Amino acid sequence: MKFCQDCAETGIEKWIVDLDKFTCTYYDKAGNMILTEEIPH
């Protein structure tokens, strides 16, 4: 829950996890991509 609160407080509205590419991409409220990071596997 803390992670979700921290994201909301910094302007992140949603994130999308791509399990084919092992990435997580974060978006702001305007739909702009903020950050894409690799998921360790």
PDBQT receptor file of N, H, CA, C and O in Angstrom, charges set to zero:
ATOM      1  N   MET A   1       0.825  -1.199   0.000  1.00  0.00    +0.000 N 
ATOM      2  CA  MET A   1       0.000   0.000   0.000  1.00  0.00    +0.000 C 
ATOM      3  C   MET A   1       0.870   1.264   0.000  1.00  0.00    +0.000 C 
ATOM      4  O   MET A   1       0.523   2.259  -0.636  1.00  0.00    +0.000 OA
ATOM      5  N   LYS A   2       1.978   1.221   0.702  1.00  0.00    +0.000 N 
ATOM      6  H   LYS A   2       2.260   0.413   1.219  1.00  0.00    +0.000 HD
ATOM      7  CA  LYS A   2       2.887   2.372   0.768  1.00  0.00    +0.000 C 
ATOM      8  C   LYS A   2       3.406   2.725  -0.629  1.00  0.00    +0.000 C 
ATOM      9  O   LYS A   2       3.511   3.902  -0.977  1.00  0.00    +0.000 OA
ATOM     10  N   PHE A   3       3.729   1.707  -1.422  1.00  0.00    +0.000 N 
ATOM     11  H   PHE A   3       3.644   0.752  -1.139  1.00  0.00    +0.000 HD
ATOM     12  CA  PHE A   3       4.207   1.943  -2.791  1.00  0.00    +0.000 C 
ATOM     13  C   PHE A   3       3.163   2.720  -3.584  1.00  0.00    +0.000 C 
ATOM     14  O   PHE A   3       3.506   3.682  -4.271  1.00  0.00    +0.000 OA
ATOM     15  N   CYS A   4       1.911   2.325  -3.505  1.00  0.00    +0.000 N 
ATOM     16  H   CYS A   4       1.632   1.543  -2.947  1.00  0.00    +0.000 HD
ATOM     17  CA  CYS A   4       0.835   3.004  -4.239  1.00  0.00    +0.000 C 
ATOM     18  C   CYS A   4       0.685   4.446  -3.773  1.00  0.00    +0.000 C 
ATOM     19  O   CYS A   4       0.493   5.343  -4.594  1.00  0.00    +0.000 OA
ATOM     20  N   GLN A   5       0.768   4.679  -2.474  1.00  0.00    +0.000 N 
ATOM     21  H   GLN A   5       0.924   3.951  -1.807  1.00  0.00    +0.000 HD
ATOM     22  CA  GLN A   5       0.675   6.037  -1.937  1.00  0.00    +0.000 C 
ATOM     23  C   GLN A   5       1.840   6.890  -2.432  1.00  0.00    +0.000 C 
ATOM     24  O   GLN A   5       1.645   8.036  -2.837  1.00  0.00    +0.000 OA
ATOM     25  N   ASP A   6       3.048   6.334  -2.401  1.00  0.00    +0.000 N 
ATOM     26  H   ASP A   6       3.206   5.403  -2.072  1.00  0.00    +0.000 HD
ATOM     27  CA  ASP A   6       4.216   7.077  -2.871  1.00  0.00    +0.000 C 
ATOM     28  C   ASP A   6       4.089   7.433  -4.349  1.00  0.00    +0.000 C 
ATOM     29  O   ASP A   6       4.433   8.544  -4.751  1.00  0.00    +0.000 OA
ATOM     30  N   CYS A   7       3.600   6.504  -5.153  1.00  0.00    +0.000 N 
ATOM     31  H   CYS A   7       3.320   5.601  -4.826  1.00  0.00    +0.000 HD
ATOM     32  CA  CYS A   7       3.398   6.782  -6.576  1.00  0.00    +0.000 C 
ATOM     33  C   CYS A   7       2.402   7.918  -6.771  1.00  0.00    +0.000 C 
ATOM     34  O   CYS A   7       2.658   8.846  -7.538  1.00  0.00    +0.000 OA
ATOM     35  N   ALA A   8       1.279   7.847  -6.084  1.00  0.00    +0.000 N 
ATOM     36  H   ALA A   8       1.072   7.093  -5.461  1.00  0.00    +0.000 HD
ATOM     37  CA  ALA A   8       0.248   8.877  -6.217  1.00  0.00    +0.000 C 
ATOM     38  C   ALA A   8       0.782  10.248  -5.793  1.00  0.00    +0.000 C 
ATOM     39  O   ALA A   8       0.491  11.254  -6.439  1.00  0.00    +0.000 OA
ATOM     40  N   GLU A   9       1.553  10.289  -4.723  1.00  0.00    +0.000 N 
ATOM     41  H   GLU A   9       1.790   9.472  -4.198  1.00  0.00    +0.000 HD
ATOM     42  CA  GLU A   9       2.093  11.559  -4.227  1.00  0.00    +0.000 C 
ATOM     43  C   GLU A   9       3.104  12.175  -5.182  1.00  0.00    +0.000 C 
ATOM     44  O   GLU A   9       3.298  13.390  -5.172  1.00  0.00    +0.000 OA
ATOM     45  N   THR A  10       3.746  11.362  -6.000  1.00  0.00    +0.000 N 
ATOM     46  H   THR A  10       3.588  10.374  -6.008  1.00  0.00    +0.000 HD
ATOM     47  CA  THR A  10       4.731  11.887  -6.947  1.00  0.00    +0.000 C 
ATOM     48  C   THR A  10       4.166  12.063  -8.353  1.00  0.00    +0.000 C 
ATOM     49  O   THR A  10       4.909  12.361  -9.287  1.00  0.00    +0.000 OA
ATOM     50  N   GLY A  11       2.848  11.879  -8.507  1.00  0.00    +0.000 N 
ATOM     51  H   GLY A  11       2.244  11.637  -7.748  1.00  0.00    +0.000 HD
ATOM     52  CA  GLY A  11       2.197  12.160  -9.787  1.00  0.00    +0.000 C 
ATOM     53  C   GLY A  11       2.013  10.969 -10.705  1.00  0.00    +0.000 C 
ATOM     54  O   GLY A  11       1.583  11.137 -11.846  1.00  0.00    +0.000 OA
ATOM     55  N   ILE A  12       2.324   9.772 -10.241  1.00  0.00    +0.000 N 
ATOM     56  H   ILE A  12       2.674   9.635  -9.314  1.00  0.00    +0.000 HD
ATOM     57  CA  ILE A  12       2.131   8.578 -11.061  1.00  0.00    +0.000 C 
ATOM     58  C   ILE A  12       0.679   8.129 -10.935  1.00  0.00    +0.000 C 
ATOM     59  O   ILE A  12       0.181   7.913  -9.830  1.00  0.00    +0.000 OA
ATOM     60  N   GLU A  13       0.012   7.994 -12.066  1.00  0.00    +0.000 N 
ATOM     61  H   GLU A  13       0.417   8.170 -12.963  1.00  0.00    +0.000 HD
ATOM     62  CA  GLU A  13      -1.376   7.550 -12.054  1.00  0.00    +0.000 C 
ATOM     63  C   GLU A  13      -1.486   6.044 -12.228  1.00  0.00    +0.000 C 
ATOM     64  O   GLU A  13      -2.320   5.397 -11.595  1.00  0.00    +0.000 OA
ATOM     65  N   LYS A  14      -0.644   5.490 -13.085  1.00  0.00    +0.000 N 
ATOM     66  H   LYS A  14       0.034   6.015 -13.600  1.00  0.00    +0.000 HD
ATOM     67  CA  LYS A  14      -0.726   4.051 -13.358  1.00  0.00    +0.000 C 
ATOM     68  C   LYS A  14       0.620   3.532 -13.805  1.00  0.00    +0.000 C 
ATOM     69  O   LYS A  14       1.528   4.295 -14.137  1.00  0.00    +0.000 OA
ATOM     70  N   TRP A  15       0.728   2.217 -13.807  1.00  0.00    +0.000 N 
ATOM     71  H   TRP A  15      -0.009   1.597 -13.537  1.00  0.00    +0.000 HD
ATOM     72  CA  TRP A  15       1.912   1.557 -14.349  1.00  0.00    +0.000 C 
ATOM     73  C   TRP A  15       1.470   0.310 -15.067  1.00  0.00    +0.000 C 
ATOM     74  O   TRP A  15       0.475  -0.318 -14.705  1.00  0.00    +0.000 OA
ATOM     75  N   ILE A  16       2.222  -0.041 -16.090  1.00  0.00    +0.000 N 
ATOM     76  H   ILE A  16       3.031   0.469 -16.384  1.00  0.00    +0.000 HD
ATOM     77  CA  ILE A  16       1.904  -1.215 -16.899  1.00  0.00    +0.000 C 
ATOM     78  C   ILE A  16       3.105  -2.150 -16.883  1.00  0.00    +0.000 C 
ATOM     79  O   ILE A  16       4.228  -1.745 -17.180  1.00  0.00    +0.000 OA
ATOM     80  N   VAL A  17       2.853  -3.397 -16.534  1.00  0.00    +0.000 N 
ATOM     81  H   VAL A  17       1.940  -3.726 -16.292  1.00  0.00    +0.000 HD
ATOM     82  CA  VAL A  17       3.894  -4.412 -16.492  1.00  0.00    +0.000 C 
ATOM     83  C   VAL A  17       3.793  -5.241 -17.770  1.00  0.00    +0.000 C 
ATOM     84  O   VAL A  17       2.731  -5.770 -18.099  1.00  0.00    +0.000 OA
ATOM     85  N   ASP A  18       4.911  -5.344 -18.481  1.00  0.00    +0.000 N 
ATOM     86  H   ASP A  18       5.773  -4.914 -18.214  1.00  0.00    +0.000 HD
ATOM     87  CA  ASP A  18       4.987  -6.158 -19.694  1.00  0.00    +0.000 C 
ATOM     88  C   ASP A  18       5.837  -7.378 -19.368  1.00  0.00    +0.000 C 
ATOM     89  O   ASP A  18       7.059  -7.277 -19.254  1.00  0.00    +0.000 OA
ATOM     90  N   LEU A  19       5.192  -8.528 -19.218  1.00  0.00    +0.000 N 
ATOM     91  H   LEU A  19       4.199  -8.610 -19.310  1.00  0.00    +0.000 HD
ATOM     92  CA  LEU A  19       5.898  -9.742 -18.841  1.00  0.00    +0.000 C 
ATOM     93  C   LEU A  19       6.667 -10.370 -20.003  1.00  0.00    +0.000 C 
ATOM     94  O   LEU A  19       7.532 -11.216 -19.782  1.00  0.00    +0.000 OA
ATOM     95  N   ASP A  20       6.365  -9.970 -21.222  1.00  0.00    +0.000 N 
ATOM     96  H   ASP A  20       5.661  -9.282 -21.402  1.00  0.00    +0.000 HD
ATOM     97  CA  ASP A  20       7.148 -10.443 -22.368  1.00  0.00    +0.000 C 
ATOM     98  C   ASP A  20       8.509  -9.748 -22.416  1.00  0.00    +0.000 C 
ATOM     99  O   ASP A  20       9.523 -10.371 -22.729  1.00  0.00    +0.000 OA
ATOM    100  N   LYS A  21       8.517  -8.448 -22.102  1.00  0.00    +0.000 N 
ATOM    101  H   LYS A  21       7.693  -7.942 -21.848  1.00  0.00    +0.000 HD
ATOM    102  CA  LYS A  21       9.757  -7.663 -22.136  1.00  0.00    +0.000 C 
ATOM    103  C   LYS A  21      10.403  -7.519 -20.757  1.00  0.00    +0.000 C 
ATOM    104  O   LYS A  21      11.514  -7.003 -20.638  1.00  0.00    +0.000 OA
ATOM    105  N   PHE A  22       9.708  -7.972 -19.726  1.00  0.00    +0.000 N 
ATOM    106  H   PHE A  22       8.805  -8.391 -19.823  1.00  0.00    +0.000 HD
ATOM    107  CA  PHE A  22      10.160  -7.821 -18.342  1.00  0.00    +0.000 C 
ATOM    108  C   PHE A  22      10.436  -6.352 -18.014  1.00  0.00    +0.000 C 
ATOM    109  O   PHE A  22      11.517  -5.993 -17.548  1.00  0.00    +0.000 OA
ATOM    110  N   THR A  23       9.417  -5.504 -18.274  1.00  0.00    +0.000 N 
ATOM    111  H   THR A  23       8.539  -5.795 -18.653  1.00  0.00    +0.000 HD
ATOM    112  CA  THR A  23       9.523  -4.081 -17.963  1.00  0.00    +0.000 C 
ATOM    113  C   THR A  23       8.291  -3.611 -17.190  1.00  0.00    +0.000 C 
ATOM    114  O   THR A  23       7.228  -4.230 -17.231  1.00  0.00    +0.000 OA
ATOM    115  N   CYS A  24       8.470  -2.509 -16.494  1.00  0.00    +0.000 N 
ATOM    116  H   CYS A  24       9.334  -2.006 -16.460  1.00  0.00    +0.000 HD
ATOM    117  CA  CYS A  24       7.369  -1.815 -15.832  1.00  0.00    +0.000 C 
ATOM    118  C   CYS A  24       7.470  -0.353 -16.239  1.00  0.00    +0.000 C 
ATOM    119  O   CYS A  24       8.497   0.288 -16.020  1.00  0.00    +0.000 OA
ATOM    120  N   THR A  25       6.396   0.177 -16.837  1.00  0.00    +0.000 N 
ATOM    121  H   THR A  25       5.561  -0.344 -17.015  1.00  0.00    +0.000 HD
ATOM    122  CA  THR A  25       6.389   1.553 -17.323  1.00  0.00    +0.000 C 
ATOM    123  C   THR A  25       5.381   2.361 -16.522  1.00  0.00    +0.000 C 
ATOM    124  O   THR A  25       4.230   1.955 -16.359  1.00  0.00    +0.000 OA
ATOM    125  N   TYR A  26       5.824   3.510 -16.025  1.00  0.00    +0.000 N 
ATOM    126  H   TYR A  26       6.759   3.840 -16.158  1.00  0.00    +0.000 HD
ATOM    127  CA  TYR A  26       5.006   4.382 -15.183  1.00  0.00    +0.000 C 
ATOM    128  C   TYR A  26       4.516   5.569 -16.002  1.00  0.00    +0.000 C 
ATOM    129  O   TYR A  26       5.253   6.111 -16.825  1.00  0.00    +0.000 OA
ATOM    130  N   TYR A  27       3.257   5.975 -15.769  1.00  0.00    +0.000 N 
ATOM    131  H   TYR A  27       2.658   5.535 -15.100  1.00  0.00    +0.000 HD
ATOM    132  CA  TYR A  27       2.622   7.083 -16.495  1.00  0.00    +0.000 C 
ATOM    133  C   TYR A  27       2.046   8.095 -15.520  1.00  0.00    +0.000 C 
ATOM    134  O   TYR A  27       1.587   7.740 -14.434  1.00  0.00    +0.000 OA
ATOM    135  N   ASP A  28       2.077   9.373 -15.922  1.00  0.00    +0.000 N 
ATOM    136  H   ASP A  28       2.450   9.662 -16.804  1.00  0.00    +0.000 HD
ATOM    137  CA  ASP A  28       1.467  10.408 -15.100  1.00  0.00    +0.000 C 
ATOM    138  C   ASP A  28      -0.015  10.561 -15.450  1.00  0.00    +0.000 C 
ATOM    139  O   ASP A  28      -0.542   9.828 -16.286  1.00  0.00    +0.000 OA
ATOM    140  N   LYS A  29      -0.670  11.508 -14.808  1.00  0.00    +0.000 N 
ATOM    141  H   LYS A  29      -0.241  12.103 -14.128  1.00  0.00    +0.000 HD
ATOM    142  CA  LYS A  29      -2.113  11.696 -14.998  1.00  0.00    +0.000 C 
ATOM    143  C   LYS A  29      -2.480  12.155 -16.402  1.00  0.00    +0.000 C 
ATOM    144  O   LYS A  29      -3.616  11.967 -16.836  1.00  0.00    +0.000 OA
ATOM    145  N   ALA A  30      -1.523  12.759 -17.121  1.00  0.00    +0.000 N 
ATOM    146  H   ALA A  30      -0.600  12.911 -16.768  1.00  0.00    +0.000 HD
ATOM    147  CA  ALA A  30      -1.770  13.207 -18.490  1.00  0.00    +0.000 C 
ATOM    148  C   ALA A  30      -1.510  12.104 -19.508  1.00  0.00    +0.000 C 
ATOM    149  O   ALA A  30      -1.709  12.298 -20.707  1.00  0.00    +0.000 OA
ATOM    150  N   GLY A  31      -1.060  10.935 -19.024  1.00  0.00    +0.000 N 
ATOM    151  H   GLY A  31      -0.897  10.776 -18.050  1.00  0.00    +0.000 HD
ATOM    152  CA  GLY A  31      -0.783   9.825 -19.923  1.00  0.00    +0.000 C 
ATOM    153  C   GLY A  31       0.629   9.796 -20.465  1.00  0.00    +0.000 C 
ATOM    154  O   GLY A  31       0.951   8.979 -21.327  1.00  0.00    +0.000 OA
ATOM    155  N   ASN A  32       1.478  10.688 -19.964  1.00  0.00    +0.000 N 
ATOM    156  H   ASN A  32       1.216  11.352 -19.263  1.00  0.00    +0.000 HD
ATOM    157  CA  ASN A  32       2.876  10.728 -20.398  1.00  0.00    +0.000 C 
ATOM    158  C   ASN A  32       3.687   9.630 -19.719  1.00  0.00    +0.000 C 
ATOM    159  O   ASN A  32       3.535   9.375 -18.524  1.00  0.00    +0.000 OA
ATOM    160  N   MET A  33       4.543   8.991 -20.492  1.00  0.00    +0.000 N 
ATOM    161  H   MET A  33       4.666   9.198 -21.462  1.00  0.00    +0.000 HD
ATOM    162  CA  MET A  33       5.433   7.973 -19.932  1.00  0.00    +0.000 C 
ATOM    163  C   MET A  33       6.497   8.687 -19.100  1.00  0.00    +0.000 C 
ATOM    164  O   MET A  33       7.142   9.621 -19.577  1.00  0.00    +0.000 OA
ATOM    165  N   ILE A  34       6.675   8.251 -17.873  1.00  0.00    +0.000 N 
ATOM    166  H   ILE A  34       6.152   7.492 -17.486  1.00  0.00    +0.000 HD
ATOM    167  CA  ILE A  34       7.635   8.862 -16.977  1.00  0.00    +0.000 C 
ATOM    168  C   ILE A  34       8.917   8.043 -16.882  1.00  0.00    +0.000 C 
ATOM    169  O   ILE A  34      10.017   8.593 -16.924  1.00  0.00    +0.000 OA
ATOM    170  N   LEU A  35       8.769   6.729 -16.754  1.00  0.00    +0.000 N 
ATOM    171  H   LEU A  35       7.875   6.282 -16.719  1.00  0.00    +0.000 HD
ATOM    172  CA  LEU A  35       9.924   5.876 -16.536  1.00  0.00    +0.000 C 
ATOM    173  C   LEU A  35       9.597   4.458 -16.967  1.00  0.00    +0.000 C 
ATOM    174  O   LEU A  35       8.492   3.969 -16.732  1.00  0.00    +0.000 OA
ATOM    175  N   THR A  36      10.558   3.798 -17.597  1.00  0.00    +0.000 N 
ATOM    176  H   THR A  36      11.456   4.195 -17.788  1.00  0.00    +0.000 HD
ATOM    177  CA  THR A  36      10.463   2.368 -17.872  1.00  0.00    +0.000 C 
ATOM    178  C   THR A  36      11.662   1.707 -17.214  1.00  0.00    +0.000 C 
ATOM    179  O   THR A  36      12.806   2.095 -17.451  1.00  0.00    +0.000 OA
ATOM    180  N   GLU A  37      11.390   0.706 -16.385  1.00  0.00    +0.000 N 
ATOM    181  H   GLU A  37      10.461   0.391 -16.193  1.00  0.00    +0.000 HD
ATOM    182  CA  GLU A  37      12.490  -0.008 -15.743  1.00  0.00    +0.000 C 
ATOM    183  C   GLU A  37      12.367  -1.503 -15.995  1.00  0.00    +0.000 C 
ATOM    184  O   GLU A  37      11.270  -2.033 -16.170  1.00  0.00    +0.000 OA
ATOM    185  N   GLU A  38      13.502  -2.163 -16.009  1.00  0.00    +0.000 N 
ATOM    186  H   GLU A  38      14.394  -1.732 -15.867  1.00  0.00    +0.000 HD
ATOM    187  CA  GLU A  38      13.524  -3.603 -16.217  1.00  0.00    +0.000 C 
ATOM    188  C   GLU A  38      13.161  -4.329 -14.929  1.00  0.00    +0.000 C 
ATOM    189  O   GLU A  38      13.522  -3.902 -13.832  1.00  0.00    +0.000 OA
ATOM    190  N   ILE A  39      12.447  -5.422 -15.083  1.00  0.00    +0.000 N 
ATOM    191  H   ILE A  39      12.154  -5.768 -15.974  1.00  0.00    +0.000 HD
ATOM    192  CA  ILE A  39      12.105  -6.282 -13.963  1.00  0.00    +0.000 C 
ATOM    193  C   ILE A  39      13.155  -7.398 -13.916  1.00  0.00    +0.000 C 
ATOM    194  O   ILE A  39      13.347  -8.108 -14.904  1.00  0.00    +0.000 OA
ATOM    195  N   PRO A  40      13.827  -7.554 -12.787  1.00  0.00    +0.000 N 
ATOM    196  CA  PRO A  40      14.828  -8.611 -12.704  1.00  0.00    +0.000 C 
ATOM    197  C   PRO A  40      14.183  -9.997 -12.886  1.00  0.00    +0.000 C 
ATOM    198  O   PRO A  40      13.093 -10.262 -12.379  1.00  0.00    +0.000 OA
ATOM    199  N   HIS A  41      14.867 -10.847 -13.602  1.00  0.00    +0.000 N 
ATOM    200  H   HIS A  41      15.752 -10.631 -14.014  1.00  0.00    +0.000 HD
ATOM    201  CA  HIS A  41      14.359 -12.212 -13.786  1.00  0.00    +0.000 C 
ATOM    202  C   HIS A  41      15.492 -13.199 -13.857  1.00  0.00    +0.000 C 
ATOM    203  O   HIS A  41      15.258 -14.398 -14.010  1.00  0.00    +0.000 OA
TER     204      HIS A  41
